């Protein structure tokens, strides 16, 4: 973890528990860079989508008490929701991301136009409730913050309390999670980490988001120590019966090698003795923060990683830590090719960037991550460095030739550069490799009309 910190890839807090006992916890880097205040194990971080497991827990609690049914249409409880779609969507669909409701954070210009304004839950639901469904409810998994936003509103309608109040009295107070809560921009909160984003190697203050927007899909803050208390409570029946607790971690819908339960991703890992280990985990990302909680229930092993410098490779860190716990080989941290190259492309230009790539490609202390290269490419694209962005995306195409998304990004850059022929070529390749790429198909349709 010190190496990840040294390489500019981890700035936050970590806690590792083995067989239910904390064996490692530490803060790295700074909670506030303006004042050089270090991250500690009681530093409060915004959680992003780790919040969803709390929302799912509250819904299952209401179901256990007989206050709601999970298999009935949402219009049973939300009479003001459009019946055309609401009659087809159950609460189970919302919990498992199988509702077909478009994800509001993926709506074009969401960040610029909606994320900074305060909304009541009822007002914000109006912004997506009439959008056509992306598929028949229950048909497939597609991650949707909209579904979890609706679950928060549902909790309010049923309990006649705010989501925040019900969360506090049902989970946080009984578990003595005194350093966890619903984050509010205006409240002075002791030991809250500031959020930062990377621009190449440079760090900037993250952009503002009004916390009424992530709501029940992502508005909580916590500490690694409080998330350990939460993890431990999930092994007990203090707050939920055994059957209800089990329902959170069932693989309801599968996609690729993973499944989704209620607010948790579920995966299996082969142990060294060829036995299968069930892993339940969830990540989160919100302006300036990147988070992960990963549990191996059979062994009561836990990894919590909370980072306050935007997106980073927490999954990679978690995989290595888990390998250490199970006495398996693991990979050490490597320097980020994307960070290095974006710095060169930004400050020294196109030719220097291409030359730098040729040198770094042969250096085994660097690694190429698809997501990092993609983000770096988009940062260049947004700052008007289109030719540099094309070269960055081409690195991904060269390294990951079987991944549809890398061609989609390159196609977008060529389109912005006015090269329609190469844009069509790359979008076509993307859609061929990934037939679910609806936005790519739409772009191809629009280009062919011109």
Residue, then its C-alpha position, 0 to 999 in steps of 0.5 A: x500500500x505504501x508503494x501504491x501511495x508512492x506511485x500516486x495511486x492510493x490516497x486514503x484509508x485501508x482496513x483489513x480483517x482476517x477471521x473477523x479480527x482487524x489485522x491492518x488499518x492505516x491512513x495514507x496521504x492527505x485528507x486535506x491537501x491545502x492544510x497537509x492534514x493526513x488521512x487516518x483510520x477515522x477520516x470520513x470519506x464519501x462512499x458513493x455506491x457502497x451506500x446501496x447496500x444500506x438502502x437494500x438492507x432497509x428495504x429488506x427490513x421493511x419486507x421482514x416487518x410485513x410493511x412491503x412486498x418485494x414482488x409487487x409492482x412499485x405503483x402499489x406504493x408509489x401511486x404517483x409513478x407512471x403506471x405504463x412502466x411502474x406496473x411492470x417493475x417490482x421492488x425486486x427489479x429495483x434492488x437487482x438493477x433489472x428494472x430497465x429504468x435508464x441510469x440517470x447519471x448516464x443521461x447526456x449532460x447530467x453532470x453539467x445540467x443536473x448534478x449541482x442543483x438541489x432537488x427533493x426526491x419527488x422532484x428528481x424522480x420526475x426527471x427520469x420517470x417518463x424515460x422509455x425502459x431500456x429493456x423488459x423488467x427482469x430480462x437482464x442486469x444493467x446498473x441503474x442509480x435510478x432504481x436505488x433512488x426510487x428505493x430511497x423514496x419508497x422508504x420515505x413513503x412507507x415509513x413517513x420518515x426521511x431516508x436519513x432518519x430511517x437509516x439512522x434509527x434502523x442501522x447507524x444508532x443500533x450499530x454505534x456507527x457514530x462516524x457514518x451518515x448522510x452527507x450534506x454539503x452545508x454541514x460542518x463535519x469533523x474529520x471529513x476528507x476533501x475530494x480531489x481529482x487527477x488531471x494527469x499527475x496534477x490534483x485539483x479540487x473535485x467538482x461540486x455535486x449536490x448531495x440530494x442527487x446521489x441520495x439513496x444510491x450514493x450519498x453516505x459517508x463513513x470511515x474504514x472503522x465504521x464499515x468494519x462494524x457494519x461488516x461484523x453486524x452482517x454476521x449476526x441477526x441483531x438487525x435482521x433474521x437469518x433468512x432476510x440476511x441471506x436474501x441480501x447475498x443471493x445471486x439473483x441475476x448473473x452477467x459474465x462471471x459475476x452476479x448481483x444480490x441486493x446491493x452487493x456484487x457476488x463473485x466466486x474465487x477458486x482457493x488454492x485447494x480448488x474449493x470455491x470461495x464466495x465473495x460479496x463486495x461493492x465499489x463506489x465512485x463519486x466526485x473526488x472519491x473511489x471506494x471498495x468493501x470486499x468480504x469473504x463471509x466463509x472466513x470472515x475476511x474483509x478489505x475496505x479501501x476508501x480513496x479521496x483522489x478520484x478513480x483508482x485501481x482499488x480492485x487491483x489492490x483488493x485482489x493482491x490483498x486477498x491473495x496475501x490473506x490466502x498465501x497465494x502469489x500476488x502482483x506488486x504495485x506498478x507505475x501508471x502508464x496513463x498518468x505518465x503519458x497524459x502528463x507528457x501529452x499535456x505539457x510537451x505535445x503529440x510527438x513527445x507523447x508518442x516517443x514517451x509511449x515507445x520508451x515506457x512500453x518496454x519498461x516493466x515497472x509500468x502497467x497499462x490499465x484500460x480504464x485509466x488510459x480511457x479516462x486520460x484520453x477523455x481528459x485530453x479530448x475535453x481539453x481540446x487536445x484531439x490528436x493527443x486523445x486519438x494517440x492515447x485511445x490507440x494505445x488501448x486498441x493496441x493493448x486490448x484489441x478484443x474489447x469493444x469499448x476501446x474502439x468506441x472511444x477511438x471512434x468518438x475521438x476521430x469523429x471529433x477530429x472530423x475523420x468520419x471514415x475512421x470514426x465509422x470503422x472504429x464504431x463498427x468494430x466496437x458494435x461487432x465486439x460488443x452488440x450491447x453498445x446501443x450508443x455506438x449503434x446510435x452514432x453509426x445511424x446518425x453518421x449514415x444519415x448525413 
